[in-house]
Amino acid sequence: MLKDIQSQHDFRNISVDKVGIKDILYPITLRDKAKGNQHTVARINAYVQLPHNFKGTHMSRFVEVLNNYRKDISISSFKLILDDLCQRLDSSEAHIEVFFPYFIEKISPVSGQVSLMDYECGFIGSKTNDKKDFVLSVKVPVLSVCPCSKEISRYGAHNQRSYVKISIRYSKMVWIEELIEVAESSASAPIYALLKREDEKFITEKSYENPVFVEDIVRNVAEKLINDDRVTWFEVSSENHESIHNHSAYAVITRDKRG
């Protein structure tokens, strides 16, 4: 039998907060609101807490656990993954972060052209003893037109691509698609992968008629999340990549609705 070095005793009496694997690329299957399932590739980090008396952790066991669940990554399976990590690696704490592109079929507003938009999304879960935590996050590109520029300029107004990031904890199911819609409806206009000339005209005019500051965007999102009884905690930020400055404008709101 081969010697198990990792399980040998360590005499320094110092526990390790997080040890595991980072940036492993892995194919996963997600639940898709429109089509049932969606296949994508995720970048995954997985860690456990290492007790002071163990010399090391067993890195291969992280991949073994991931392999058991790669066909169904969801909030329900996250709980099972965390339990398995704790059990397989003999730890009271486990953490897993899954970041992935999520694709949604979008139809351009006038021409009806169909295209796929990708969004950066993430599942972040942790378990400490019997307490579990799960955070869903999305990062959504949108269009924003500056209200001040529109007001003071004789012609047009400066606009920019903005990125709205929403992270939530929730008590009942919230779909990725719902958070994306919240972000897009809170900006001047949504962004599409494919637009024809008539669509460009529509989006340009729509955004011009709906100018928003970075503060407006996060407040618009926050208002929707505050009124959603399923959401118990949220953090929303917006970063506007300014077209007339060599810096970004940024705003963030965090709220815990549990009191």
N, C-alpha and C positions, 0 to 999 in steps of 0.2 A: 504494500500500500504506500502511495506517495505521501510524504509529510505535508501537513496542512500548516504552513508557516503563518498565515493570516490569523488563525485561531489561537496561536500561542499567546502567552501572557505578556503584557507590557507593564513594566515596573515604574514608569514615570508618573502614573496616577493623573494623567491629563486626558480628558475626553475630547473628541473631535466633533465640532458642531455639525459639520456637513462633509460627507465624503461620498464619492460616487463617480458617475460618468457625466460628461458634458459635451454638448454639440454632436451628438450622434444623429446622423440622418437616417430616417426610418419611414417606410411606407405605412400609411395608416388609412383607415376607413372611418369617415365621420357621418353623423346623421345630418341629412340634407332635408330642409323643410319642404322643398318643391319635389325632389326626386327620390327621397328615401335615404339614399346613401351617396357619398362622394369620396372618391379616392384622391389622396394628395400625399405629399412628402413633408414630414415634420422634422424640425430640429428639436431634440429632446435633451433635457437635463434631468437627472435623477440622483437623489442623495439620501443618505440616512445619517442619523447620529451614531457615532461610534463610541461605545462605552470605554471608560478609561482602561479597563483590564484587557481589551483586545488589541493585538498588534496591528491588524489591518482588516479591511473588509474584502468581500469576495466580489470583484468587479463583474465577473461573468454572470452572476445571478441577476444583476440588473437587466441585462439583455434578455435573459431567460424569462423574466417576468414580463417585460415589454412584448416579447414575442407571443405570449399567451393572450394578449388583449389587442393586438394591432388591428384586428378586423372590426373592432367596435370601441372607438375612443369617445367617451361621453362622460357627463358628470357622474352617472351611476357607476360606470366602469372605473372611474377615477378612485372612488371609494374602495373598490376591490383591489385595485393596483396598489394603493397605499397600504392596505392591510397585508397584501402579499409581500411587499417590500419589507415591512416590519418583521413579518414572520420568517421569511427566507434569510434575512440578514441579521436576525436576532437583535432588533433595535426597537426602542419605544417611539422614535420619531422618523418620519419619512417625508420627502418633498419631491414633487415632480413638476416640471415645466415643459409644456408642449407648445411650440410656436410653428405656425403653418400658414401657407397661402390658401385662402378659401375662395372659390370661384362662384360667381352668380351670373346667370344669364340676364342681360339687360337689353331692353328694346329702346332704340333711339326715339325721341319724342315726336318727330314729324314723319320721317321717312319709314319708320318701323323696322330699321335694320337691327338684326340680332347680333350681339357680340358678348364675349365673356369678360367680366371685370374681376380682377383679383384683389383681395383684401388681406392685410396682415392680421392674423388672429392668434389668440393664445388661451390655453387652459393652464391655470396655476393652482396646484393642490398641495395640501400639507396635512399631516397627522401628527399630533403630539399626545401620546397616551391614547385616550379614547376620544379626543376632540379633533374634528376634521374641519378643514376650511377649503373653499373652492372659489376661485375668481375667474370670470370670463372677460376677455378683453378683445377689442377690435380697434383697428386703425384705418380710418376712412379718408381718402382724398376727396376734397370738395373744392368748389370755386367760391371765392369771396371777393366782393367789390367794396372798396373803401367809401363809406358814406361822406367823409370829409372831402375826399378828392372829387367826388361827384358834385358836392355842394359848391366848391370854390372854383372848379374848372369850367372854362368856356366850352371845351370839347371833351366828351367822354369822362372816364374815371379810371384810375389804376386798379388792376385786379391781380390776383395771385392764386396759386394753388395752395390750399391749406390742408393740414392733416389733423383730423379730429380723432383723439384716442379716448375710448370709453372703457372703463373697467367696472364691473359690477359684482356684487354678491346678491343672491336672490333666493326666495323661498319657494317659488314655483317656476316652471320651465320658461326661459326666455331664449328665443332663437337668435342666432348670429344675424340672420336676415333682418330681424326687428331692430337690433341696435344699429345696423347699417342704415336703415331707413330713418331712424331717429337723427343720426348724424347728418345725412344728406338733406333732410327737410329743415335743418337748423342753419344751413348756410345760404349763400346767395343762389347756388344752383348745384346739382350733382354733376359728376364727371362720368363720361362714357368712353369706352374703348374705341367705338366706331361712330362717327358722325358724318353725315352728308352736309352739303351747303345749307339746305333748309333747316337742318338740325342746329348747325352752328349759329345761324341767325336767331333761332328760337332761344338757345341757351344764352347767347350774348345779351339779348334783350331781357330775358327773364332775370339774369343776374343783375343787370343794370337797374332793373325795377325793384330789386330786393337787396340793397347794399347792407353789409353787416361788418361791424368791428369784430376783432377777435373776442372782445368781451361779450358781444351779442351772441356769438356762436356758442360759447360755453354756457351762457345763461339760458339760451333757447333749449339746449340739450338738458341742462339741469332741471328746467321746468317740467319737461316731459318725464324725466326719471322720477322726480318728486311725486308726480301724479300717478305713477305706476306702482300699484300696491305690491307687485311681485318683487320689486327691487328693494333690498334692505340696506344696501350701502353702495355708493358709487364714487368714482373719480372721473372727471371729464377734463380733458385739456385740448387746446387748439394751438397749433403752431402755424402761423401764416408766413410763407416764404416770400417776403416782400419783393415786389418787382422794381421799386424805386429806391430801395435801401440795400446795403450789404449786410443786413441782419434780419432776423425773424422777429415777428411779434408773437407773444406767448401769453396764455391765460389758463388758469386751472381752478376748478371747484371740486372740493371733496365734501361729501355729506354722509353721515351715518344716521339712517332713518330709524334705527332701533332704539334711539334715545340715549 
